[in-house]
């Protein structure tokens, strides 16, 4: 049966093979554009116009290399990043990573709250009722889905929500864009010298290369491998399957990662361009995705504001489970406990307990705190502290001959990966410095 399926895959048209390949990489890229991230991109466009567009060109290769690296660690070893940390590091290293994962859980819980607030605000903009009603409904509904739904159902829901991202690309074409200025922004010709500008640039990099995505990409690839015909309780690593099958799987996963990261950066580009062409001309600051949608309506037309709102409702519903579960995946595997949506709560009690704790806490915060800005500042600082150490951890694991064998990092991946680590260290310093400086 498996060999027959393999022949069918090879004989299928290229576009069908490409669509079939889409999965964890696509969901990872889409969840990166959650309402908190959209608010950051909208703020960049609203305050500084097109001058931050160069970050899209710089982010894309870094995101592709890092997420491909996380993906590759899963397929080469059959283990998630949390388990690989346990294999690669001694007790002190594991404790450090464990502490960072706890910090990541705190940051993710805050982001869950902000994204649930955004979903509620989006529903309010659509005239469906008050935000205070829809935020807890969304949080409770997602918690029920994650605990009771099978992996295949959860995966289908996640993949379907990815199409919400195209809303932002549509909005861009309502905005009356000056494409000559866009080219200048992409070409590093509109850089600003002030600290606030570079603090916002740091925030753009921080929300694009977020540490929770490392654990999500790796974990979801493992779950996909468990669901494959040759899978089972354990994910089959490359050496455990026929070479031609492993090669085809690697090609599909690269397509998945490249498409997912390209879509993510395309959305970043579209939001900055749309808000720069409209709100940026008014000199108006934006502090949330809902404010961006409200500001777009009189400038680019009510349809643009409506489409923008639909976009961040969809991505908010997508991002909340990713945020809530990513650190839970890492911490459960680090503690050598069962984890995954394909496991029942009885079989993976630690994973589901952490998942429910984060989701419920985020839902409560969304109801109690009417303004997410202070929460997001705190979250951004926690992510800034954790991003570079997590990235260095991934680079050490992916470069290990003992763990990765022939699939360890090649020179180009290592160079881009370590350059990204340097960028994220600088971004973390700049983010903390700009926040402390007000």
N, C-alpha and C positions, 0 to 999 in steps of 0.2 A: 504493500500500500504506500509506504513512504517513498520507494523508488518510482512508483507510478506518478505520485504527486510531484516529485523532483523533475521528471521528464515533462510533465504538464507545465511547470513553472518555466523551464528553459524554452519551451515552444511558444509560450505566450508572447504577445506584443510587448515592446519595451515599456510602453506607458502603463500596461497592466502590471508588469513586474515591479515598476516603480511604486505604483499605488499600493500593491500588496506588501511592499517593504515598509511602508509607513507604520509607525507604532510608537514606542517609547521616545524616540528622538523627536518626532513631531509634537507629542504631548509636552515634552520638556521645553521645546522652543516656545510653544504656545503659552504654557503656564508662566514663562519668564515675563510675558507681557500682561501681568495681572494689573488690577486697577491702581495699585500703589506704584508700579512701574510706569503705567500710562500717565499718572499724575506727575511723575518726575519728568518724563519726556515732554508733557504739555507745559510744565513750568519752564523747561529749557527753551522751548519755542516761544512761549509767551513773553519771557523776559529778555531773551537774547536773540530772538529771530532764528536765522539760519546758521548762526556762528558755531553751534554745537554739532552740526551735521557730520563733521569729520569723525566723530566718535563711532558712527555707524560703520565707516570703512575700517577703522581700527578694531572694532569689537568683533566683526564677523570672523576673520581668520582665527582670532583667539578663542572665540566660542566654539567654533568647529573643532579645533584641535583639542581643547580641554574636554568637551563632551564626547568626542570620539575616543579619547583616552579612557574616560570613565566607562564607556561602553565596552571598549576592548578588554579592560580588566575583567569584566564579567564573562565575556565569551571565551577568553583565553584560559580562565581558571575555574569557571562554574561557581564562583563565590562573589558575594556583594562586597562593597568597599569596607563595610564594618567587619566582616569576617577576614578580609585581607589585612586590615590593620592588626587584628589579633595574630595573624600568621607572621607579619613582617616585623612588628615592634615588640620590645620587651615590656615589662610591667609599667615602667615610668611613662613610656610612650603611649601605652594604652590609656593610662589615667589622664594624660594631657588631652588626648583625643576625646575621651569620655567627657571631660569638663567642657571642651569646646562644643560637643554635641548637645550638652545640656543648655549652654548659652544659645545654640542654634534653635533649640526647641522653644526657648523664651522668645527669641526674635521672631520665629515663625508664628507663635501664638499671637503676638502683637499684629503681625501682618495678616493673619486670619481675621482678626477683629476688624482691621481697616478694610479688608476686601469684602467682608460681610456688610459693613457699613455702606460700602460703595454699591453693592447689589441692592440694598434697601433704598439708597438714594436714587439709583437708576429706575427702580420700579415706581418710586414716587414721581420722578420726571415723566414717566409714561402714564401717569394718572391712575396707577393701580392701587393706591393707598399709601399710608405713611411709611417712611423708612423704618421707624421703630417696630413696625409689624413684620416687614419682610426680612429684615436682618436675622431675627431668631428663627423664622420659618426656614430660611435658606440654610442656616447652621444646623438645625435639627434634621432637616430633610437629608442633607449631605451625610450627617453622622449615621443616620439609619441606612442609607445606601451603602456606605463603606462597611458597616458591620454585617449587614444581611445579604448584600449582593455578591454574586460570584465574581471571580476575576474577569471572566469574559464580559459580563454585563458592565462592570466598572470600566474596563478598557474601552468598550464601545461608547459609553457615555462620554468618557474623556475625549476620545477621538472626534466624536460628533461636535463637541463644544469648541474644538479647534477652529471650526469654520467661522466662529464669531469674529476672529481676527480680521477677516476681510472687510469688516465694517470700517475699520480705520483707513484702509486703502481707498475705499469708496469716498470717505469724507475728504480726502486729499484733493479729489477732483472737483469738489464744490468750492475750493478755497481761493481761486484766482491767484495761482502761484506765479511768482517771478522766477522762472527757471534759471535765468542768468545768475541771480543771487544765490540760488541753490547750489549751482556749480562752484561758486566762490566759497560757500560754506563747506562743501565737500573737499575743496582744495586747500584748506587750512589758511584761507586768505582773510578770515574775519575773527581771528583770535582776539581775546580780551585780556588785559593785564591784571584785572582786579581779583581779589581773593574770592569774592562771592561767586564769580564766574567759574573759577577752578574748583570751588567747593561743589557747585552744581555738576560740573563735569565728572568729579569723583563720584557723585551720587548716580550719574548715568552709568558709569562703568560698574558701580557696585550693584545696581539693579539688573544689569545685563549679565554679569558673571557672578551669580549668587551661589553661595556654598550649598544651599539646600538642593540645587539642581544636580550636584555631583552624586549625591546619595540616591536621588530619585531615578536618574538615568540608569545607574548601575542596578538598583533594585528592581526596576520594572523590566529591564532586559532579562534578569534572572527569572522573574515570574513568567515572561514570555517563553523562555527556554524550557521551563517546567511544563508549560502547556503544549509544547511542540510534540510531534508524533514520537520522537526518540527520547522525550523527557520523562519526568516522573517526580518522585519526591526530591530528587537532586537535579540541578540543571546540568545538562551535558556540556562539558568543556570541549574546545576544539580538538584536542588529541583523542577524545572519546568517540568521535564520529568520523566517517570516511572523509579523506582529504578534499575530494571534489565538493562534498556537501558543506564542509567547513568553509571552503573558499566562497561558495555561493552565499552562504550565510553572512560572511564578512562583507561581501559586496552590497548585500541588501541593507545591512546595518549602516554602512557608510552613506548610502543614499538617504536612509532615514534621518541620520544626524545632520547631514548637509541641508536637506530640505527643511528640517525643523529649525535649525539655526538661521537659515536664510530667511524663512518666514518671520521669525522673531525680529531680526534686524530690519526687514522690510517694514514691519509695523512700527518700530522705533522711528525709522526714517519718515514714514507717513504722518505720524503724530506730530513730530517736530516741524515738518513742512506745513501741515495744516494749521497748527496753532501759530507758527511763525508768520504765515501769510495773513492771518486774520487777527487773532488776539494780540500778536506781537506788534501790530501797527498801532494798537490802542495803548500800549504800555501797561497792560493789566496783568497783575499777578494771579496765578492759578495755584490753589493748594489741594485740589482733589480732582478726580476724573469727572465728578458730577459738576463741579464749577466749570470745567472745560466745556462740557456739553451745553451748559446754560449759556456760556459766553459765545459759543459757536453759533447758536441759533439765530441771533439778530445779525451776525456778521456774514455767515455762509449759508443762511437759510434754515428754517425749522427742520427740514428733512435731515440736514447734516447733524444737527444736535440730537435728533432722534436716533439716527444710525450710530452715532458715537455712544449714546447711552446703551443701546442694544449690545454694542461691542464690549463695554466693560461689565455689563451684567453677565454675558456669556463667559468672558475670561475670568471674572470673579468666581463664578461657580466652578470653573475648571481649576483655578489656582488654589482654592481653599483645601481640597483633599491632598494636593501635592505638597503644600506647605505643612499641613498637619501631619502627614505620614513620612516625609523624607527623613527627618532626624530620628523618628521612631524606628525606621528601617535600619539606620546606621547603628543606633544604640542597642537595639535588640540583637543584631548580628554580633556586635562587639561583645555583648554579654553571653554569647553562644546560646541564644534563645530562638525559638521558631518565630518567623515573621512572614508577612505577606497576605495580600487579599485573597490568594488562592488557598490559604489556611483558614480553618474555622476559628472562632474566638476561643473555643475549648482547647484547640491545639496550639494556639499562639496567644496565650493570655497576656503576656507582657506587652507585646506589640499592640494589641487592641486596647489595653488599658491606657498606654501612653497616647494612642491615637484619640481615644475618647476624651482623655484629660485635656489635650491640646485643643480639640474641636469645641468642647464645652466651655473651656476657659475663654477661647476666642469669641464664642457666641455671647458669653456674659459681658466681656469687655465691650463688644459692639453695642450692647444694650445700655450699659452703664455710662460709657464715655460718649458724649455727643460729638466731640471733635477729635478726629484721628491724628491730627498733626503732631501733637506732643508724643503720642505713642509711636508714630513712624520715625521721629527723630531718635528716640531711644532704640528702636529696632535697627535703624541704619547704623548706629554706633556699635551695636552688638555684632552686626554682620561685618562691619569694617574690621573689627578685632579678629573675627573668625575666618574671614575669607582667605587671606594669604596663608595661614597655617594649614587650612584644609587643602588648599591648592598644592602646597609643598608636599603634603602627605600623599596626595594623588600622584605627583611626579616621582616621588621616591618609589612607590609601589609599581607604577607603570614602567619605571626604568630598571626594575630588579630582574636580573637574569634568572635568579633562583625561582621567583614566583611566576614570571611571565614567559620564560623560555625564549623561543624565537620571536614571540610577539611583543617583546619589550619595546620601549620607545626607540625609534630611529632618530638619527641626528636632527632632522628637520622638526619632528614633533618635540624633541627635547629642547631645542633652541626656542621655538615659539612658546612652549609651555613655561620655561623659566623666564622668558621675557614677560609673559603674562603675569607671572608671580611678582616680578618687579613692579609692573604697572599697578597691580592690586595692592602691594605694600604702599606705594606712593598714594594711591587713591584712598586707602584707609587712613593714612596720616592726614591727607588733605581734608577728608570728611570730618575727622575728629577736630582738627584745627579750626575749620570753618565754623563748626558748631560751637566750640568753646569760645571762639572770637565773636559769636553772635551773627 
